[in-house]
Structures are given as C-alpha cells and as structure tokens.
Amino acid sequence: MEIILKNVGYRYKNKKLLDKINLKIGSEKITGITGDNKTLLIELIDALTMASTGEIKVGGKEVNKENLISIRKTVCLIHQKPMEQFFTTNVKEEMEFLIGRLDYKSKNIQKKMHDSLLIVGLSEDYLEKEIYKLSSGEQKLIQVAISLLYNPSVIIFDEPFVDLDYTNKKKMIRLIHLLKERYKKTILIASNDNNMLYQLTDDLVVLKGNHVIAADKTEKIYEDVKFLEYNDIEIPEIVQFTYKAKQKKVKLGYHKDIRDLIKDVYKHV
C-alpha cells in the first residue's frame, strides 16, 4: 500500500520539527527511515500524532481524525519498548482488548489468534502466558502477532532490533522478510542502525534537521560514502570495507550480504 506525504510539517511550541516533507513510500517494500525526528515521522503516518500542515495519504485515504479507526486498521506501529504498548498482562487478554478497541469482527477469533502467533513463530501456548514474564525477543514477536489480528497493510517498526540478541535479531529479520514477501505488507523501519538498514531495506529516507535530505534506493544512498561523510552518517561496516578496498585498487563490488562479499574477495584477492 503506497504512502504519500505532501508538504507535511509538524510544529511544537513554535518550533518546526518537520518542514515540507514530500515523500512517496512504495507499496510492498521495506523502507528504512533514519536520522533526526524519524520517530515523529512514523507517528504522523500512524496518526498517533497529527501533522500541523500538509497531507498524508495511506492507500489513497487521508490520515486525519475522521478516518482514525480506519487508519488504525490499515497501519500498525510496533513501538520500540514493548511493555509501553501493552494494556493488559496476559497475551490472550491483550489480543481480545485490541479486537474490542477496533470493533474488529471475525467469525473465528480463536483461529485468528492462533494463526497470528504461528506467523511470528510462536505456538498457541503463548495465549496463556503472562507478557511481563516473556523475554524482550518474545515480547517483540507478540507485538507483531497482535498487529496481524486485523491484517494491516502497513506495519511500522520503531527500532525493532534494540535489546535483541543475535538470535532474536535473525528471527526478526526473517519475520520482516516474510511479512513483505509472503503477506505483501508495506514495511517501514525507523532506526539509526545503519548496518541493519543497509542489509534489510529496499528504499531509504534520511532526515536531517527538519528536512528530508535523501530518499532513494538503499544501495544508492549508503554506497555514496562522500554523502555519508559530509552529513555525518555512520557508514555501514560492509560498505566501509569495500570502499577502502576500492581505494587500494581491489576490484570489489558493493554487496548487502556478507557471504556475497566473501565470494567476491576470494575471486579478486
């Protein structure tokens, strides 16, 4: 589902935090958002915060107070800190709470609950678990499972890899790919983890101050090392390695996947 922002601005206490934001976010893609006020931008798309100026449309429907329930069913924001998003202490109760809150109607709610858990890799036993007893990785997965109950077209992640160990990061990466490729979701990831964004996203939006300074294919932005250095943006490690090799006249190409880079190294070094 395409997302379009036209001249969007947000002002707080006479200070412009975002100004004249114009973006077209592609449908069924993984788009990274990084830099200043990235969380504010995704909150505007989710209608958690309303823009001061301009227009935001999700799938052709304008984001405003009149369409709030409809937007809530279309767009889901997965917060950085899971426990701040939960209203109850039990997984099943949390799912039932959301269903009631959004006036969601389904002939088989129990099956929807089970299916949502299975998609994120959790068994139906989790319905009876207490949320606060789960690991941070499990809580993140529960957040996504709950969002899938009403089948949103757009899923937004705010710093999804914070507090996750290596194993759970891998699980989250696989899940995000699954949501895009099998379930055709439009995914937004707000993060300053440039290594992860380079590896995972199709497109990238870079914010600096209150403006967008770049919006393009992820590779095009992250592989422009001079642009990154000029704007004080951390260079992804795999890009840094290749860039330095190129400076030494080693014929390497840029690769998102470390395995492809290793193959290239063996071929040319």
Sequence and secondary structure as in RCSB ss.txt:
>XXXX:A:sequence
MEIILKNVGYRYKNKKLLDKINLKIGSEKITGITGDNKTLLIELIDALTMASTGEIKVGGKEVNKENLISIRKTV
CLIHQKPMEQFFTTNVKEEMEFLIGRLDYKSKNIQKKMHDSLLIVGLSEDYLEKEIYKLSSGEQKLIQVAISLLY
NPSVIIFDEPFVDLDYTNKKKMIRLIHLLKERYKKTILIASNDNNMLYQLTDDLVVLKGNHVIAADKTEKIYEDV
KFLEYNDIEIPEIVQFTYKAKQKKVKLGYHKDIRDLIKDVYKHV
>XXXX:A:secstr
  EEEEEEEEEETTEEEEEEEEEEE TT EEEEEETTHHHHHHHHTTSS  SEEEEEETTEE SGGGHHHHHHHE
EEE SSGGGT SSSBHHHHHHHHHHHTT   S HHHHHHHHHHHTT  GGGGGSBGGGS HHHHHHHHHHHHHTT
  SEEEEESTTTT  HHHHHHHHHHHHHHHHTT  EEEEE S HHHHHHH SEEEEEETTEEEEEEEHHHHHT H
HHHHHTT    HHHHHHHHHHHTT      SSHHHHHHHHHHH 
